[in-house]
Each structure stands twice: as structure tokens, then as C-alpha cells.
């Protein structure tokens, strides 16, 4: 989720509106730019990052109208270097495109670049930063991150939830075999099966049960599990990339944008109604003395200072984040293995050597380095969040030898970091072998920038690795994978994300 997604879909009508107002605001724009330059000269001997040429008022927005800004940022880095600035309407945005400058911003300069600047859509959907991923760094952020780490995502919590992950992998295997029994020659939609089981796992970890159909009075209907997934995950991900052109021209926030507001408020209302009923049903269980090792039960006893709305938001965050990013990585890994029989066989033989006829389990992951390499190489090429949600510079600082004034926004282009030709040989190629050169621990979760760095590093990194690696291992151990004819060219992604636009279609053959 990222405020930058507003670059994607500026319509011609929007541009005309902006230009019209530009005549009235150009003088203000010039004053801001001139004041900016004077401030830099007065406060620091360091230069300001090089600027990408743009046009008055709109800045570089029209250059970013295509739907993959992370790729445009990467191309610009080849000309302007790993750090440069652009204008997005009335905002100055500094873009970081290398591991070195990204880590400097996230670790060394963290105290100056620790807050978030949200798009209007994300501000509404997160109830103004009431989730771990989008909250500003401070006591609230540290408290709620400690809660999710202790109850669900930390090493000890992961041991307690192990049974749910094992059940999930078994269910996926059974469903795939059922598909083959029904029609051995029919292509399989892995996403449909994997996403449903992953969502069920999230519900167990968060609420204690893999909940089925549920009547929601405010929505006036009974909601099935598939509809829950739609309301709590899929719609919310779509909403996060909804465009509100006012994000780029805050001084025009008084101009209505009714279609945007109606759509986002509908998503917010449906999620709020469903989450309220889900929580209420589970609290009935708790009142009967039926305690379960889950996030809700933990928050009910350990998070007395949080409001009901804050608890609702934290539970929803754990559901959506567990149900999306791991799916993206696993599906792309299986796509790459299915189109590369030699690498697929190399992984299979390694698993067979370590596990024999036994099913691969989490305990064996340390002994299968090629599986770890597959996971990390997939994260590198298809990082689920190609651009980290924007950070806001709240005091003058410096990054990469440049002066960064307070008020600047920072975009960390993870895609650009992982496509840097100075770091990665042939970065456009998927080559797991690059992670087998002995420079990394096979279980190192931060070989790429996919999980971030510093104090805001992703709390769910361990769970993502355990689920994805074990699932990939079992899928290759039990089946031979081959892409359906024509599927190799089907590599389009959804908007700003690296989510595969269309589910992978593969032909499977049981190995035993």
C-alpha cells in the first residue's frame, strides 16, 4: 500500500482541472521552490539531490502516468544516480534506489525519517494510522508492534501456531490431489487454493477459528468465507491504490471528489461491519470460558489501554497482511519453477536427499539451502511491496551525501534496490544460485530489502519465510509442475504491486 499509487491513473479531466487552478497557484509554487533553495544554501553546505525535470505545478506527475512508477524510478536512477528528487504536485519527493542509501535512511537517519505520510485512501482505511505498518514511530507503534510480535509473529508465538501452518500445507496438498483426481489434464489454479487456505490460517491465528458463513445485520446478508476474503483483504488492497488527485494538491482539498469518497467509505463500512460481528462472536466464546491461543484473546487480556476501534484495526491488519504478501511470493516462486524444469528438478533432488520419503517440514529448512535461495531470489525479483509506504522528513537531515530538508517525503524504491546492476549480476533474471555463494546464512531473512530494515523492519518476516518455504518445498516434493501453454508470457502485474494480474495456470503430475 502506498501513497505513490496516485501517480497511476490521473485522468485528462483531472489534469485540465489542475492546470486551471495552476494559473492561480503558480506564484505560490515559485515562492515554495525559491524558499526551498534559499533554505538549503543557508542551512547546509551539502547539495540538494538532483531534480528530474518536470513542468510547472504538476511537476513529474505526467511522466508517471503509466502504472509502474517503481520501474520508471529505476530507469531514472540509471541517469540521475541512486538518489534524486521529483515534484508530485505541491510535494517534493526524494526517491532512493540503492541498498546503501535505503539502509542509511531506514537505520542511520531513522530519527529524522520515522513518520508516515499517507494518501487519503490509506488514511481512511487505516483509521488514521491505527495499524502497525502505517503508524508513526513512537510509544503507540512500539506498543502495538510488541503485541503482535508476542502473540502471533515472534519466534515463540510461531512455535505455538505451528499446528495451523502444518494443517494449511496438508489441506493444500489434499485439494490439489482432488483436482487431479477429477481431471488429471486440467490446469490447476494454485492461487485459488492457496489464498483460501492462507486466509483460513490468518483467521485461526487472529480470531481462534476458521470461521464459516456469518450473518452481518448491518450488511443485511449472510457472508460466506469467500466473501469475507473479498471484504477484508481483496477490496482493501484495491482501495489502498485508489487515486485521489487531491493527495498531490492539498490546497485544493475543498474540491469534492465524490466517486472516490463513496467508494472508499463503502469499503471501510463493509469491513467495519464484518470485523465487528467477527469480534463479537468470538467474545461470546471467551465469555463462556473457551480461551484459544489467538491474537484476539491476547489483546483482550493484555491490551487494556487500547480502544475497541484500535483493537478492531489491529486484528484486521493481522488478517490482511497474513493473507496477501506470502501468497504473492509463493505464486511467483512456483511460476518460475514451473517454467524451469532443471531448477525445479535441482530443488526436488535436494529435498529428496535431505528428507528421503518423508514430507519436508520446517525443521528441515536449514538443510535445504536451494529452497531458501528460491525464496530469497523470488523476493528480490518480485518484492510484494515494490515501494515502501512513504516516509516524512520531520527535521533537516542528510542521505547519500545530500541535504534533505524537513517537509520532504521519502520514497524507498525496493524494486530499484533489487534491480541495481552494481549489486546484482543480470538482475532481470531469476537465478536462485546467486544466494548460494556463501555470503549469507541460509535462514537470513534480510538478504534483500523486501522486509525493510531498522526499527520498522517487517514483524511478519519469520512467518512469511516459514509458510512460503515449507509450501514451496511440499509442492515440488509431491508434484511435477509445468506451465499451461501460453502461460509463460502471462507476467502482467496489478497496478503498482507485483501481484500477478492473472492466477498462474499449471499442469501437475503427482510424483507418488
C-alpha positions as CSV (number, residue, x, y, z in Angstrom):
1,X,0.0,0.0,0.0
2,X,1.5,3.3,-0.9
3,X,0.5,6.9,-1.5
4,X,2.6,6.9,-4.7
5,X,-0.2,4.9,-6.4
6,X,-1.9,8.2,-7.1
7,X,0.6,8.6,-9.9
8,X,-1.0,5.8,-11.8
9,X,-4.4,7.0,-13.1
10,X,-4.5,10.8,-13.4
11,X,-7.3,11.4,-16.0
12,X,-7.3,14.1,-18.6
13,X,-10.1,15.8,-16.8
14,X,-8.0,15.9,-13.6
15,X,-5.0,17.3,-15.5
16,X,-7.2,20.1,-17.0
17,X,-8.6,20.9,-13.6
18,X,-5.2,21.1,-12.1
19,X,-3.8,23.3,-14.9
20,X,-6.8,25.7,-14.4
21,X,-6.0,26.1,-10.8
22,X,-2.3,26.3,-11.6
23,X,-2.7,29.8,-13.0
24,X,-3.8,30.9,-9.6
25,X,-1.3,28.9,-7.6
26,X,1.9,29.2,-9.8
27,X,3.1,32.2,-7.8
28,X,2.8,30.1,-4.6
29,X,4.7,27.3,-6.3
30,X,7.5,29.6,-7.2
31,X,7.7,31.0,-3.7
32,X,8.0,27.5,-2.3
33,X,10.7,26.5,-4.7
34,X,12.7,29.7,-4.2
35,X,12.3,29.4,-0.4
36,X,13.4,25.8,-0.6
37,X,16.6,26.7,-2.4
38,X,17.4,29.5,-0.1
39,X,16.9,27.3,2.9
40,X,19.3,24.7,1.6
41,X,22.0,27.2,0.9
42,X,21.6,28.8,4.3
43,X,21.4,25.6,6.4
44,X,23.8,23.2,4.7
45,X,26.9,23.1,2.5
46,X,25.6,19.8,1.1
47,X,23.8,19.9,-2.3
48,X,20.2,19.0,-2.7
49,X,19.5,15.7,-4.7
50,X,19.4,16.2,-8.4
51,X,16.0,17.0,-9.7
52,X,14.1,15.2,-12.5
53,X,13.0,17.9,-15.0
54,X,9.2,18.4,-14.9
55,X,6.6,21.0,-15.7
56,X,5.2,23.9,-13.6
57,X,2.5,23.0,-11.0
58,X,2.1,19.3,-12.0
59,X,5.8,18.6,-11.7
60,X,6.6,15.0,-12.8
61,X,3.1,13.5,-12.5
62,X,2.5,13.2,-16.2
63,X,5.8,11.3,-16.5
64,X,4.5,8.8,-14.0
65,X,1.1,8.3,-15.6
66,X,2.0,4.7,-16.6
67,X,1.1,2.2,-13.9
68,X,4.6,1.0,-12.8
69,X,6.2,4.0,-11.2
70,X,8.8,1.8,-9.5
71,X,10.1,0.8,-12.9
72,X,10.2,4.5,-14.0
73,X,12.1,5.3,-10.8
74,X,14.6,2.6,-11.6
75,X,15.2,3.9,-15.1
76,X,15.7,7.4,-13.9
77,X,18.3,6.1,-11.4
78,X,20.5,4.9,-14.3
79,X,20.7,8.5,-15.4
80,X,20.5,10.6,-12.2
81,X,22.0,8.2,-9.7
82,X,20.6,6.3,-6.7
83,X,19.0,9.4,-5.1
84,X,17.1,12.2,-6.8
85,X,14.1,14.4,-6.2
86,X,10.8,14.8,-8.1
87,X,7.8,17.1,-7.8
88,X,4.4,15.5,-7.3
89,X,2.1,18.4,-7.5
90,X,2.9,20.6,-4.5
91,X,5.1,18.0,-2.8
92,X,8.8,17.3,-3.1
93,X,9.6,13.6,-3.1
94,X,13.1,12.2,-2.8
95,X,13.4,8.7,-4.3
96,X,16.0,6.2,-3.0
97,X,17.1,3.4,-5.4
98,X,20.0,1.6,-3.9
99,X,20.5,-0.6,-0.8
100,X,23.1,1.7,0.7
101,X,21.0,4.9,0.6
102,X,17.9,3.0,1.6
103,X,19.6,1.5,4.7
104,X,21.0,4.9,5.6
105,X,17.5,6.3,5.5
106,X,15.9,3.4,7.4
107,X,18.7,2.9,10.0
108,X,21.2,5.7,10.3
109,X,18.8,8.6,9.8
110,X,15.8,6.9,11.3
111,X,15.3,9.5,14.0
112,X,14.7,12.2,11.3
113,X,12.7,10.0,8.9
114,X,10.4,7.9,11.1
115,X,6.9,9.1,10.4
116,X,4.4,8.3,7.6
117,X,2.7,10.5,5.0
118,X,-0.5,8.7,3.9
119,X,-2.7,9.0,0.9
120,X,-6.3,9.9,1.5
121,X,-7.4,6.3,0.8
122,X,-4.9,4.7,3.2
123,X,-5.6,7.3,5.8
124,X,-9.3,6.3,5.8
125,X,-8.7,2.6,5.5
126,X,-6.2,2.6,8.4
127,X,-8.4,4.8,10.6
128,X,-5.7,7.4,10.5
129,X,-2.6,5.2,11.2
130,X,-4.2,2.8,13.7
131,X,-2.2,-0.2,12.5
132,X,1.5,-1.2,13.0
133,X,2.6,-0.8,9.4
134,X,1.3,2.8,9.0
135,X,1.6,4.3,12.4
136,X,4.2,6.9,13.2
137,X,7.1,5.6,15.2
138,X,6.5,6.3,18.9
139,X,5.1,4.7,22.0
140,X,1.9,3.6,20.2
141,X,3.8,2.0,17.4
142,X,6.2,0.2,19.8
143,X,3.3,-1.0,22.0
144,X,1.2,-2.4,19.2
145,X,4.2,-4.0,17.5
146,X,5.2,-5.7,20.7
147,X,1.6,-7.1,21.0
148,X,1.6,-8.6,17.5
149,X,5.2,-9.9,17.9
150,X,4.5,-11.5,21.3
151,X,1.1,-13.0,20.5
152,X,1.4,-14.0,16.8
153,X,4.6,-13.3,14.8
154,X,7.6,-13.7,17.2
155,X,9.6,-16.9,17.3
156,X,7.8,-18.3,20.4
157,X,4.4,-17.4,19.0
158,X,5.3,-19.1,15.8
159,X,6.0,-22.3,17.7
160,X,2.6,-22.1,19.3
161,X,0.9,-21.6,15.9
162,X,2.9,-24.3,14.2
163,X,-0.1,-26.7,14.1
164,X,-2.1,-24.2,11.9
165,X,0.7,-24.0,9.4
166,X,1.1,-27.7,9.2
167,X,-2.7,-28.1,8.7
168,X,-2.7,-25.5,6.0
169,X,0.0,-27.2,3.9
170,X,-1.8,-30.6,4.3
171,X,-5.0,-29.1,3.1
172,X,-3.4,-27.5,0.0
173,X,-1.9,-30.9,-0.9
174,X,-5.3,-32.7,-0.5
175,X,-7.1,-30.1,-2.6
176,X,-4.5,-30.3,-5.4
177,X,-4.8,-34.1,-5.4
178,X,-8.6,-33.8,-5.5
179,X,-8.3,-31.5,-8.6
180,X,-6.0,-34.1,-10.3
181,X,-8.4,-36.9,-9.5
182,X,-11.3,-35.0,-11.1
183,X,-9.3,-34.2,-14.2
184,X,-5.6,-35.0,-14.5
185,X,-5.1,-32.9,-17.6
186,X,-6.9,-29.8,-16.3
187,X,-4.7,-26.8,-15.4
188,X,-4.7,-26.0,-11.7
189,X,-5.3,-22.5,-10.3
190,X,-2.9,-22.6,-7.3
191,X,-3.8,-19.1,-6.1
192,X,-7.5,-20.0,-5.5
193,X,-6.5,-22.9,-3.3
194,X,-3.5,-21.3,-1.6
195,X,-5.2,-18.0,-0.9
196,X,-8.3,-19.7,0.7
197,X,-6.1,-21.8,3.0
198,X,-3.9,-18.8,3.9
199,X,-6.9,-16.8,4.8
200,X,-8.1,-19.6,7.0
201,X,-4.8,-19.7,8.7
202,X,-5.0,-15.9,9.3
203,X,-8.5,-16.3,10.9
204,X,-7.2,-19.0,13.2
205,X,-4.2,-17.0,14.4
206,X,-6.2,-13.8,14.8
207,X,-9.6,-14.9,15.9
208,X,-9.1,-18.5,17.0
209,X,-11.3,-20.2,14.4
210,X,-11.5,-20.6,10.7
211,X,-15.0,-19.0,10.6
212,X,-17.6,-20.0,8.1
213,X,-20.8,-18.2,6.9
214,X,-21.8,-15.4,9.3
215,X,-24.9,-13.1,9.3
216,X,-24.0,-9.4,9.4
217,X,-27.0,-7.3,10.3
218,X,-25.5,-4.0,9.1
219,X,-25.0,-5.5,5.7
220,X,-28.3,-7.3,5.7
221,X,-26.9,-10.6,4.5
222,X,-25.1,-13.8,5.4
223,X,-21.4,-13.5,4.4
224,X,-19.6,-16.6,3.2
225,X,-15.9,-17.3,3.8
226,X,-15.1,-16.3,0.2
227,X,-17.0,-13.0,0.7
228,X,-15.1,-12.4,3.9
229,X,-11.9,-12.7,2.0
230,X,-13.2,-10.2,-0.6
231,X,-14.3,-7.7,2.1
232,X,-11.3,-7.9,4.5
233,X,-8.5,-8.5,2.0
234,X,-9.1,-8.1,-1.7
235,X,-11.3,-5.0,-1.6
236,X,-9.0,-3.3,0.9
237,X,-5.9,-3.9,-1.3
238,X,-7.8,-2.4,-4.2
239,X,-8.9,0.5,-2.1
240,X,-5.3,1.2,-1.0
241,X,-4.4,2.1,-4.6
242,X,-7.5,4.2,-5.2
243,X,-6.5,7.6,-6.7
244,X,-7.5,10.9,-5.1
245,X,-5.8,13.7,-7.1
246,X,-6.1,15.9,-4.0
247,X,-3.2,14.0,-2.5
248,X,-1.0,15.9,-4.8
249,X,-2.6,19.3,-4.4
250,X,-3.6,19.7,-0.7
251,X,-4.6,23.3,-1.2
252,X,-7.4,22.1,-3.4
253,X,-8.8,19.6,-0.7
254,X,-12.0,21.7,-0.6
255,X,-12.9,20.5,-4.1
256,X,-15.2,17.4,-3.8
257,X,-14.2,14.0,-5.2
258,X,-17.4,12.2,-4.6
259,X,-16.8,9.0,-6.5
260,X,-13.5,8.4,-4.7
261,X,-15.1,9.2,-1.3
262,X,-18.1,7.0,-1.9
263,X,-16.0,4.0,-3.0
264,X,-13.5,4.2,0.0
265,X,-16.3,4.8,2.5
266,X,-18.2,1.8,1.2
267,X,-15.1,-0.4,1.7
268,X,-14.5,1.0,5.1
269,X,-18.1,0.4,6.2
270,X,-18.3,-3.2,4.9
271,X,-15.0,-4.1,6.7
272,X,-16.1,-2.3,9.9
273,X,-19.4,-4.2,10.0
274,X,-17.9,-7.6,9.3
275,X,-15.0,-7.2,11.8
276,X,-17.4,-6.0,14.5
277,X,-19.5,-9.2,14.1
278,X,-16.4,-11.4,13.9
279,X,-15.1,-10.0,17.2
280,X,-18.5,-10.1,18.9
281,X,-18.9,-13.8,18.0
282,X,-15.5,-14.7,19.4
283,X,-16.1,-12.7,22.6
284,X,-19.1,-14.8,23.2
285,X,-16.7,-17.8,23.2
286,X,-14.4,-16.0,25.6
287,X,-17.2,-15.2,28.0
288,X,-18.1,-18.9,28.1
289,X,-14.5,-19.6,29.3
290,X,-13.3,-21.0,26.0
291,X,-9.9,-19.4,25.6
292,X,-7.9,-20.0,22.5
293,X,-4.3,-19.1,21.7
294,X,-5.0,-16.3,19.3
295,X,-4.4,-12.5,18.8
296,X,-7.9,-11.5,19.9
297,X,-7.7,-13.4,23.2
298,X,-4.2,-11.9,23.9
299,X,-5.4,-8.3,23.2
300,X,-8.5,-8.8,25.4
301,X,-6.3,-9.5,28.4
302,X,-3.0,-7.7,27.7
303,X,-4.0,-4.6,25.8
304,X,-6.3,-2.8,28.3
305,X,-5.2,0.7,27.2
306,X,-6.4,0.2,23.6
307,X,-9.8,1.3,22.4
308,X,-12.2,-1.1,20.8
309,X,-11.6,0.6,17.4
310,X,-7.9,0.2,17.8
311,X,-8.3,-3.5,18.6
312,X,-10.5,-3.9,15.6
313,X,-7.9,-2.3,13.4
314,X,-5.0,-4.4,14.7
315,X,-7.0,-7.6,14.2
316,X,-7.9,-6.6,10.7
317,X,-4.2,-5.7,9.9
318,X,-3.0,-9.1,11.0
319,X,-5.6,-10.8,8.7
320,X,-4.9,-8.7,5.6
321,X,-1.1,-8.9,5.9
322,X,-1.1,-12.6,6.6
323,X,-3.3,-13.2,3.6
324,X,-1.6,-11.3,0.9
325,X,2.2,-10.9,0.7
326,X,3.1,-14.6,1.3
327,X,0.7,-15.5,-1.5
328,X,2.5,-13.2,-3.9
329,X,5.9,-14.7,-3.2
330,X,4.8,-18.3,-3.3
331,X,2.9,-18.0,-6.5
332,X,5.8,-16.3,-8.3
333,X,8.2,-18.9,-7.0
334,X,6.0,-21.7,-8.4
335,X,5.7,-19.8,-11.7
336,X,9.4,-19.6,-12.0
337,X,10.0,-23.3,-11.1
338,X,7.2,-24.5,-13.4
339,X,8.8,-22.8,-16.4
340,X,12.3,-24.1,-15.5
341,X,12.3,-27.9,-15.2
342,X,16.1,-28.0,-14.5
343,X,15.9,-25.8,-11.5
344,X,12.7,-27.5,-10.3
345,X,14.5,-30.9,-10.5
346,X,17.5,-29.5,-8.7
347,X,15.2,-28.4,-5.8
348,X,13.4,-31.7,-5.8
349,X,16.6,-33.7,-5.7
350,X,17.9,-31.6,-2.8
351,X,14.7,-32.2,-0.9
352,X,14.7,-35.9,-1.6
353,X,18.4,-36.1,-0.4
354,X,17.6,-34.5,2.9
355,X,14.1,-35.9,3.6
356,X,14.0,-39.2,1.7
357,X,10.4,-40.4,1.5
358,X,9.3,-38.2,4.5
359,X,7.5,-34.9,3.9
360,X,9.6,-31.8,4.3
361,X,8.9,-29.9,7.5
362,X,10.0,-26.6,9.0
363,X,12.8,-28.4,11.0
364,X,14.4,-29.4,7.6
365,X,14.5,-25.9,6.1
366,X,18.1,-25.2,7.4
367,X,19.3,-28.3,5.5
368,X,17.8,-27.3,2.1
369,X,19.8,-24.2,1.1
370,X,18.5,-24.2,-2.5
371,X,14.9,-23.9,-1.2
372,X,16.0,-20.8,0.8
373,X,17.7,-19.4,-2.3
374,X,14.5,-19.9,-4.3
375,X,12.6,-17.9,-1.7
376,X,15.0,-15.0,-1.5
377,X,15.5,-14.8,-5.2
378,X,11.7,-14.6,-5.7
379,X,11.5,-11.8,-3.0
380,X,14.3,-10.0,-4.8
381,X,12.7,-10.0,-8.2
382,X,9.0,-9.8,-7.1
383,X,9.1,-7.9,-3.8
384,X,5.4,-7.8,-2.7
385,X,5.8,-4.1,-1.8
386,X,8.0,-2.6,-4.6
387,X,7.9,0.8,-3.0
388,X,7.8,1.2,0.8
389,X,5.0,3.4,2.1
390,X,6.2,7.0,2.1
391,X,8.1,8.4,5.0
392,X,8.1,12.0,6.0
393,X,11.2,14.0,7.0
394,X,10.3,16.0,10.1
395,X,13.7,17.6,10.6
396,X,16.6,18.5,8.4
397,X,18.8,15.6,7.7
398,X,21.1,14.1,5.0
399,X,21.1,10.9,3.0
400,X,23.7,9.7,0.4
401,X,25.7,12.9,0.8
402,X,22.7,15.2,0.0
403,X,20.8,17.6,2.2
404,X,17.2,16.6,2.8
405,X,15.1,19.5,4.3
406,X,12.3,19.0,6.7
407,X,9.0,18.6,4.9
408,X,10.3,16.3,2.2
409,X,8.8,12.9,1.6
410,X,10.9,9.9,1.1
411,X,10.1,7.0,-1.3
412,X,12.3,3.9,-0.9
413,X,12.2,2.0,-4.2
414,X,12.7,-1.6,-3.1
415,X,12.3,-2.7,-6.8
416,X,15.1,-0.4,-7.8
417,X,17.4,-1.6,-4.9
418,X,16.9,-5.2,-6.0
419,X,17.4,-4.4,-9.7
420,X,20.6,-2.4,-9.1
421,X,23.2,-3.7,-11.7
422,X,26.0,-2.6,-9.4
423,X,24.9,-5.1,-6.8
424,X,23.1,-7.9,-8.7
425,X,24.5,-9.5,-11.9
426,X,21.8,-9.8,-14.6
427,X,19.2,-8.6,-12.1
428,X,16.3,-9.1,-14.5
429,X,17.0,-12.9,-14.5
430,X,15.6,-15.2,-11.8
431,X,18.7,-17.1,-10.6
432,X,18.5,-18.6,-7.1
433,X,22.1,-19.6,-7.4
434,X,23.2,-16.1,-6.6
435,X,22.3,-16.7,-3.0
436,X,24.5,-19.8,-2.7
437,X,27.9,-18.1,-2.7
438,X,28.5,-18.5,1.0
439,X,27.9,-14.8,1.8
440,X,24.6,-15.4,3.6
441,X,23.2,-17.6,6.3
442,X,20.6,-19.8,4.7
443,X,18.0,-18.5,7.1
444,X,18.9,-14.8,6.9
445,X,15.6,-13.1,6.4
446,X,17.1,-9.8,5.2
447,X,19.2,-10.7,2.2
448,X,17.1,-8.4,0.1
449,X,15.3,-5.2,1.1
450,X,11.9,-6.9,0.9
451,X,11.3,-6.9,4.7
452,X,12.8,-3.4,5.2
453,X,15.4,-2.6,7.8
454,X,16.0,-0.9,11.1
455,X,13.3,-0.3,13.8
456,X,10.5,-0.6,11.3
457,X,11.6,-3.9,9.9
458,X,8.6,-6.2,9.0
459,X,7.3,-8.1,12.0
460,X,5.9,-10.9,9.8
461,X,9.2,-11.8,8.1
462,X,9.7,-15.1,10.0
463,X,6.1,-16.3,9.4
464,X,6.4,-15.4,5.7
465,X,9.5,-17.4,5.3
466,X,8.2,-20.5,7.2
467,X,4.9,-20.6,5.3
468,X,6.4,-19.9,1.8
469,X,9.4,-22.1,2.1
470,X,7.5,-25.1,3.5
471,X,4.7,-24.7,1.0
472,X,7.1,-24.4,-2.0
473,X,9.1,-27.4,-0.7
474,X,5.9,-29.6,-0.4
475,X,4.5,-28.5,-3.7
476,X,7.7,-29.5,-5.5
477,X,8.2,-32.7,-3.4
478,X,4.7,-34.0,-4.3
479,X,4.1,-32.8,-7.8
480,X,5.9,-32.0,-11.1
481,X,4.9,-28.6,-12.3
482,X,4.6,-27.4,-15.9
483,X,3.0,-24.1,-17.0
484,X,-0.1,-24.3,-19.2
485,X,0.7,-23.5,-22.8
486,X,0.9,-19.7,-23.2
487,X,1.2,-19.1,-19.5
488,X,4.9,-18.2,-19.6
489,X,4.1,-14.9,-21.2
490,X,1.4,-14.1,-18.7
491,X,3.5,-11.9,-16.4
492,X,1.4,-8.7,-16.1
493,X,1.0,-7.4,-12.5
494,X,-1.7,-5.5,-10.8
495,X,-1.1,-1.7,-10.7
496,X,1.8,-0.6,-8.5
497,X,2.1,-4.0,-6.9
498,X,3.9,-7.1,-8.1
499,X,0.7,-9.2,-7.5
500,X,0.3,-11.4,-10.6
501,X,-2.6,-10.0,-12.5
502,X,-3.9,-13.4,-13.6
503,X,-3.6,-16.5,-11.5
504,X,-0.9,-19.0,-12.6
505,X,-2.3,-21.9,-14.5
506,X,-0.2,-25.1,-14.3
507,X,-0.4,-28.7,-15.2
508,X,0.5,-31.1,-12.3
509,X,1.8,-34.7,-12.2
510,X,2.0,-36.5,-8.9
511,X,5.5,-37.7,-8.1
512,X,4.0,-40.6,-6.0
